[in-house]
Amino acid sequence: MKINTSSTKITKSFAPKKLKEKGFSLIELLVVTVIIGIISAIAVPNLIASRRAANEAGAIANCRSIHSAQTSHFSVHNSYALTLGRLAVNGFLDDRFGRSINDVDARLNGYRYHMYKPSDVGASNGFTSDTSTQTATRYYFHAHPTVAYPTSRLGSGSRTFFISSDQGVLYGGLGDVGIGTSNPIAEGLKPLN
C-alpha cells in the first residue's frame, strides 16, 4: 500500500512567536516633541501680541471712560476730580478705579492708571486744587503698562496714554509721559482718534 504524502502538509513552524510590544519608540516621542515645539514657537508670540493688543484696547477704553467721567464731573460740580477714587465714589466710574476718595491710581488689565496732583505737575497755567474736596480746575492723567514691552517680551503693552482736561486722550511710546510741560504734544505725544 502506498501512502500519499502529497496531500499531507506539515505547516507547523518551529520559530518563536514575536511578542507585540506596546508603547512608543524614542524616535516617535522625539518627533512629537519637535512638532509641539514648532507649533509653540509659532503660536506663543501671536498669543502674547494678541494679549498686548487687548490690554491696549482696554486701556484706551478706560482712558476714554475716565475722560468722559471727568467731563461729567465738571458738568455737575464745576470742577474736575483730583483722584480716581472721587470719580468712583461719586458714581462717575465703577469701583475698579477706586473705593476711597483718596485713591489716585488703579491697576487694570496690565495698565496702571494714575491721576496727577498739582504738586506732581507744578501749579501752573491755572491748575489749582482743593484737597479737602479732592477737586481741581484742570486734570492730568497717565496710563502706562505695568510691564513694559521692550523691557520684557511678555509686556502688557507698548504704548503710554496721557489724558488732560485741555487736550483729551493722547498716546506715545513708552516713557513719553507729557508731564512737566504745558503742551504734551511737544514731547512727542499724538492725539488718539
C-alpha positions as CSV (number, residue, x, y, z in Angstrom):
1,M,0.0,0.0,0.0
2,K,1.2,3.4,-0.9
3,I,0.9,6.4,1.4
4,N,0.0,9.6,-0.4
5,T,2.4,12.2,1.1
6,S,1.4,14.8,-1.3
7,S,-1.8,15.7,0.5
8,T,-0.3,15.8,3.9
9,K,1.4,19.0,4.6
10,I,3.3,20.0,7.7
11,T,2.6,23.6,8.4
12,K,3.9,23.8,11.9
13,S,6.6,26.4,12.3
14,F,9.1,26.0,15.0
15,A,10.2,29.7,15.0
16,P,9.5,31.5,18.3
17,K,6.4,33.8,18.3
18,K,7.2,37.6,18.4
19,L,5.6,39.3,21.3
20,K,3.8,42.6,20.2
21,E,5.4,45.4,22.2
22,K,3.2,48.2,23.4
23,G,4.2,52.0,23.7
24,F,6.1,54.4,21.5
25,S,9.6,54.3,20.4
26,L,12.1,57.0,21.4
27,I,12.1,58.4,17.8
28,E,8.4,58.7,17.8
29,L,8.4,60.7,21.0
30,L,11.2,62.9,19.7
31,V,9.2,63.7,16.5
32,V,6.1,64.6,18.5
33,T,8.2,66.8,20.8
34,V,9.7,68.6,17.9
35,I,6.3,69.2,16.3
36,I,4.9,70.6,19.5
37,G,7.9,72.9,19.8
38,I,7.4,74.2,16.3
39,I,3.7,74.9,16.9
40,S,4.6,76.6,20.2
41,A,7.2,78.8,18.5
42,I,4.6,79.9,16.0
43,A,1.6,80.3,18.4
44,V,3.0,81.8,21.6
45,P,4.3,85.1,20.2
46,N,1.0,85.6,18.4
47,L,-0.8,84.9,21.6
48,I,1.3,87.4,23.5
49,A,0.9,90.0,20.8
50,S,-2.9,89.4,21.0
51,R,-2.9,89.8,24.7
52,R,-0.9,93.0,24.5
53,A,-3.3,94.4,21.8
54,A,-6.2,93.5,24.0
55,N,-4.6,95.3,27.0
56,E,-4.0,98.4,24.9
57,A,-7.6,98.4,23.6
58,G,-8.8,98.0,27.2
59,A,-6.5,100.9,28.3
60,I,-7.9,103.1,25.5
61,A,-11.5,102.3,26.5
62,N,-10.6,103.0,30.2
63,C,-8.9,106.3,29.3
64,R,-11.9,107.4,27.4
65,S,-14.2,106.4,30.3
66,I,-12.0,108.5,32.7
67,H,-12.1,111.4,30.3
68,S,-15.9,111.2,30.0
69,A,-16.2,110.8,33.8
70,Q,-14.1,113.9,34.3
71,T,-16.3,115.8,31.8
72,S,-19.5,114.7,33.6
73,H,-17.9,115.6,37.0
74,F,-17.1,119.1,35.7
75,S,-20.7,119.5,34.4
76,V,-22.2,118.6,37.8
77,H,-19.6,120.1,40.2
78,N,-18.0,122.8,38.1
79,S,-14.6,121.3,38.8
80,Y,-12.6,118.2,37.9
81,A,-12.0,115.3,40.3
82,L,-8.4,115.2,41.7
83,T,-8.5,111.5,42.3
84,L,-9.9,108.4,40.5
85,G,-11.5,107.5,43.9
86,R,-13.6,110.6,43.8
87,L,-14.9,109.8,40.4
88,A,-15.7,106.2,41.6
89,V,-17.3,107.3,44.9
90,N,-19.5,109.8,43.1
91,G,-20.6,107.2,40.6
92,F,-18.9,108.5,37.5
93,L,-16.6,105.4,37.3
94,D,-17.1,101.9,38.6
95,D,-15.3,100.7,41.8
96,R,-12.4,99.1,39.9
97,F,-10.9,102.6,39.8
98,G,-11.1,103.2,43.5
99,R,-13.2,102.6,46.6
100,S,-11.9,105.6,48.6
101,I,-12.0,109.3,47.7
102,N,-8.2,109.3,48.1
103,D,-7.4,106.6,45.6
104,V,-5.2,108.2,43.0
105,D,-4.3,105.2,40.9
106,A,-5.6,101.8,39.8
107,R,-4.2,98.7,38.0
108,L,-6.4,97.1,35.4
109,N,-5.7,94.7,32.5
110,G,-1.9,95.2,32.6
111,Y,-2.0,99.0,32.8
112,R,-1.5,101.4,35.7
113,Y,-3.8,104.5,35.7
114,H,-2.5,107.4,37.7
115,M,-4.1,110.8,38.4
116,Y,-1.5,113.6,38.9
117,K,-1.9,116.2,41.6
118,P,-0.9,119.8,41.0
119,S,2.2,119.3,43.1
120,D,3.3,116.5,40.7
121,V,2.8,118.7,37.6
122,G,3.7,122.1,39.1
123,A,0.9,124.6,39.8
124,S,1.0,126.4,36.6
125,N,-1.5,127.6,33.9
126,G,-4.3,127.9,36.4
127,F,-4.1,124.4,37.8
128,T,-5.3,124.7,41.3
129,S,-6.8,122.2,43.6
130,D,-8.7,121.8,46.9
131,T,-7.5,118.7,48.7
132,S,-10.4,118.8,51.2
133,T,-12.9,118.2,48.3
134,Q,-10.4,116.5,46.0
135,T,-11.3,118.8,43.1
136,A,-9.2,120.8,40.7
137,T,-9.5,123.3,37.9
138,R,-7.6,121.0,35.5
139,Y,-6.5,117.4,35.5
140,Y,-3.7,115.3,34.1
141,F,-3.8,111.6,33.9
142,H,-1.4,108.9,32.9
143,A,-1.8,105.3,31.9
144,H,1.2,103.1,31.3
145,P,1.8,99.3,31.1
146,T,2.7,97.6,34.3
147,V,5.3,95.6,32.4
148,A,6.9,97.4,29.5
149,Y,7.1,95.6,26.2
150,P,10.7,96.5,25.2
151,T,11.8,95.5,28.7
152,S,10.1,92.2,28.6
153,R,8.8,90.1,25.7
154,L,5.8,89.4,27.9
155,G,5.0,93.1,28.3
156,S,1.4,94.1,29.0
157,G,1.6,97.0,26.5
158,S,3.8,99.0,24.2
159,R,2.1,102.5,24.4
160,T,1.6,105.1,27.1
161,F,-1.6,107.1,27.3
162,F,-2.0,110.6,28.7
163,I,-5.2,112.5,29.3
164,S,-5.6,116.1,30.2
165,S,-8.5,118.5,30.6
166,D,-7.1,120.6,27.8
167,Q,-6.1,118.0,25.1
168,G,-8.2,114.9,25.6
169,V,-6.6,111.5,25.1
170,L,-3.0,111.3,23.8
171,Y,-0.6,108.5,23.3
172,G,3.1,107.9,22.8
173,G,5.8,105.3,23.2
174,L,6.9,104.0,26.5
175,G,8.4,106.7,28.7
176,D,6.6,109.5,27.0
177,V,4.6,111.0,29.8
178,G,3.9,114.6,28.8
179,I,4.1,115.8,32.3
180,G,6.3,118.9,33.0
181,T,5.3,121.0,30.1
182,S,2.1,122.8,29.3
183,N,2.0,121.1,25.9
184,P,2.4,117.3,25.9
185,I,2.2,117.2,22.1
186,A,5.6,119.0,22.1
187,E,7.1,115.9,23.8
188,G,6.0,113.6,21.0
189,L,2.5,112.5,22.1
190,K,-0.1,112.2,19.5
191,P,-3.9,112.7,19.7
192,L,-5.9,109.4,19.9
193,N,-8.7,109.4,17.3
